[in-house]
Amino acid sequence: MIFQVGIENNNEGRSIAWALEHPGCFAYGMKPQAAITNLEGALNKYAGWILHHEPKTWLTFTEAEIELVVNGTWDVYFVNDDLDIASEMDGYSVESFFPYDWKPLTTEEIKRALDMLVWSRDDLLRILHGLTMEKLNQTYTGERWSINGVLAHLGGAEWWYMERLGLAFPRANVPEEPITRLEKVRSHFNKVLFKMDGVKQVVGTDGEIWSPRKVLRRALWHERDHVEHIKKLIAMSGKFIETG
């Protein structure tokens, strides 16, 4: 089975291989080829994740053939408030927009995405179960956030993705409490996504190009990535949780 792939370089010093037809499926590598190599294992894990939740899975394959799409390599760069090229220290990162991201989402893709958003949120809540407030607020050497900090970041980023398309509710209405923020933002995100069937909206915001497909790609990536991040923080705290 052929999988169309885009490569994003210089994302926090690493490369990301995106399975463009399958939001939420990605792999990291220190170099582009390493990310591509790692993607095959990520595809198998992703297909297993879907099968675990959906016995009549839409993704079955025996062998993955990875195909880099035309104009499918993006090097992240940085711009300042005046949209001039800037250093990483002084700028905002302009992240990947592939030709595939221009394509409007279909009814079937939205239905699948809504299912996957439920599954990824269930994965997140499962690993949080039983954690005390002390554990949620514990800080770690070399880590930017506590677990609660990660949760607040997740909710804020998902709101920000919608804001890129001009579809977010007012920033002042974003809750401070992390779980409440996650719930409110996700509820709105689902309503927005449900209405994106066939929408050909592509916009430029703060020097970066956005579309419904890119927003979905990054939202599913972001939550699944931070589920693994939180698992790492839990392991660092010495507490093991069985996630099923």
N, C-alpha and C positions, 0 to 999 in steps of 0.2 A: 504494500500500500504506500502511495506517495504522499508525503507530508510537506506542505509548503512552509518554508522557514524564513524568518527575517532575523538578522543579527544586529544587536545593539551593543556598540563598543563604548568603553569609558564610562560605564555606569558604576560609580563608586569603585573605580579601578578594576573592573572586570567586564566580561562580555556576557550578554544574555542571548540565548537562542530561543526565539519565540515560535511555537507551532501556531501559525497564524489562523488556521481554520479551527483551532481548538482552544478557545480562551481558558486560561488557567493552567495551560501546559507550557512549561518553560524549563530551561536548564542554564546553569551558570558555568563559566569557565574563566580561567585567568586570561586565556587567549580565545579568539573566535573558533578555532578548530576544536579546542577542548570543550567549548560550550556545545558545538554541534555533536561531538562524540558523546557527551553526557546526555544529550537530548533523547537518544534512543531508549536509555534506561528510564528517563522521565516519562516518555510516552507509555511505556509498559506500566509504570506505576500509576499514571493518570487513568489509563484504560481500566486498571484494576479498581481504582477508586470509584469510577463510574459504575462498573459492574457490581460493586458492593452495594450500591444504592439503587441501581436500576438493572434488574435481571435481563430485561430486553434491551440491552445496551445498544446505543447507536454507534459505538466505536469498538470494532473487533478487527484484528489483523494478526497475521502470523509473522510478518517481516516488515520493518519500517524502512522505506527508502526516502531519505531526506533530500529535498530539493530546495536550494537557495533561490528565492524568487528574484526576478529582474529588479534592479535597484533596491535590493533587499539588505543592504548594509548601511547602518546609520552610526555615525560617530557623534556622541553626545558633546555638545559645546555649551558655552555659557554666555549670557547676555546680561547687561546691567539695566537699570531702570529706564535708560534712554534707548534700549534695544541695540546698543553697541556691543561688540564682542568684548568679553571680560574674562578675567581669571576665575578659576573655580572658587577662590576665596571671596571674590567681590561680585559674583554673578549668580543668576538663576539658570539652572540646567534645562536645556532644550532637548527633550528626549524623543525617541523614535516615532516617526510617522511613516509607515510603509504604503506603497500604492494599494495594497490590500485593505488598508484602513479606510479607503474612500468608499468601499462597498457598503450600501445600506444593509442593516440587519434584516433578516427574514423572520417571519412568524415562528418557524421551527427553531431557529437559532435563539430567539428570545425565550421561548418556552424552555429550552435546554438550559440556558443561562440562569433563568429564575430557579430552576431545580438545583443547579450547582451552587448558586448563592446560598440556598438553604443548607446544603450539605456542608459547605465550608464554614458557615456560621455555627452549625451543629458541632463540627470538629473543634472550633474555637471554644465554645461553651463547655464542651466535654472536658477539655484539658484545664479549664478554670475551676471545674467543680471541686469543692472541698478546700480551695485555697483560702487561707485566712487573710484578713486585711493586712496583716504584717507581711505576709509573703507577697501580696499584690503590690505593696509599696516598697519592698526590699530593693536596694540598689546594688549594682555589681561593678566591680572594677573593670574598666575598659568598655563598659556598655553605656550607651547614651540614656537609656530609659529603664525604669522599673517596668513590671508587667502592666501596671495601671497606666504608665506612660505610653506603652505600646498600644494599649487599647484606645486611649484618647487620640493618639496619632492615627490609628486606623479609621476611627469615625470622622476625624477632621479631614483626612485625605479623601475619603469617599464623598464628603460634602464638596470638597474642592474640585474633584473631577466633574461633578454636576455643574458647579459654578463656571467651569471652563466653557460649557455650552450655554450658559445663561439660564440654567434650569434648576438652580438650588434655591432653597428658601433663604430668608435673610440670615446673614452671619450671626447677628445678635440673638437669633433663636436657636443657635447650636448649643445644646446642653453642656455643662462643664463635667458632670459626673460621667465617667467613661462608659458604663454599660447603658445608661440612659441615652447617651450620645449615639452609641452604636445602634440602638434600637430605632431611634427617631430618624437618623440619617438613612439607615437601610430601608425603612418603611417608605421613605420618600424616593430613594433610589429605585426600588422595585416599581413604584408607580410611574416614574419617569421612563424606565426601561420598557415597561409594558406598552408605552405609547410610541416607541421608536421604530416600529415595524415600517420598513420602506422609507424611512426619513433620510433624505439626502443632505443632511446638514453637515457642513465642514466649515469650521471657523478658525480664525487666528486670534489667539489671546496671549498677550504678553510675549509675543515673539515665537509662540509655539502653535502648531497645527493640531486641532482636535476634531474628532468625529464620534458618533455614538459607538462605533466599533472599537475605536481606540480607548474610549472611556471604559467599556466593558472589559477589554483585554487587560487594562491596567488594574481595574478594581478586583477582578478575580485573582490576578497575579498577586496583588498587594496583600489580600487577606490570607491566601494560601502560604505566601512567603512568611508572613508574620506568625502564622500558626506554628511553623517550624522554629521561628525565632523564640517564641514563648516556650516551646518545649525545651529549647536550649537553656533558657533562663531557669526553668524549673529544675533541670538536671544540675545546673550550677548551684542551686540552692540545696542540693542533696535530697530532694524529694522526687521520687519516681511515681509517675501516674500512668496507668495502663489506659491507652486511648482506643483500643479495639481495632 
